[in-house]
Amino acid sequence: MTDIKDVLEQRANSHGDFSFVATVAQELKHTLRLAAYESLEPWQTEALDMIVSKIGRIIAGNADEPDHWLDIEGYARLARERINTDG
């Protein structure tokens, strides 16, 4: 079984320093909320929040980590699919 300390150290290498990721993501989320979040559906704001979190990881961590980009693609797809059914 993997020790959580090992997992956190591994993630720090690919995802960056958690405090820096959090700062970047929260500043971006704050900017989005100021812009127009009140006009969006909850699933749209959640998708944007998750995408911004992944952007924070790209900026603070390893930008060449494919999973970051795949996660962004996944959240964008989830939102796009709901446009056809909910929007």
Rosetta blueprint (number, residue, H / E / L):
1 M L
2 T L
3 D L
4 I H
5 K H
6 D H
7 V H
8 L H
9 E H
10 Q H
11 R H
12 A H
13 N H
14 S H
15 H H
16 G L
17 D L
18 F H
19 S H
20 F H
21 V H
22 A H
23 T H
24 V H
25 A H
26 Q H
27 E H
28 L H
29 K H
30 H H
31 T H
32 L H
33 R H
34 L H
35 A H
36 A H
37 Y H
38 E H
39 S H
40 L L
41 E L
42 P H
43 W H
44 Q H
45 T H
46 E H
47 A H
48 L H
49 D H
50 M H
51 I H
52 V H
53 S H
54 K H
55 I H
56 G H
57 R H
58 I H
59 I H
60 A H
61 G L
62 N L
63 A L
64 D L
65 E L
66 P H
67 D H
68 H H
69 W H
70 L H
71 D H
72 I H
73 E H
74 G H
75 Y H
76 A H
77 R H
78 L H
79 A H
80 R H
81 E H
82 R H
83 I H
84 N H
85 T H
86 D L
87 G L
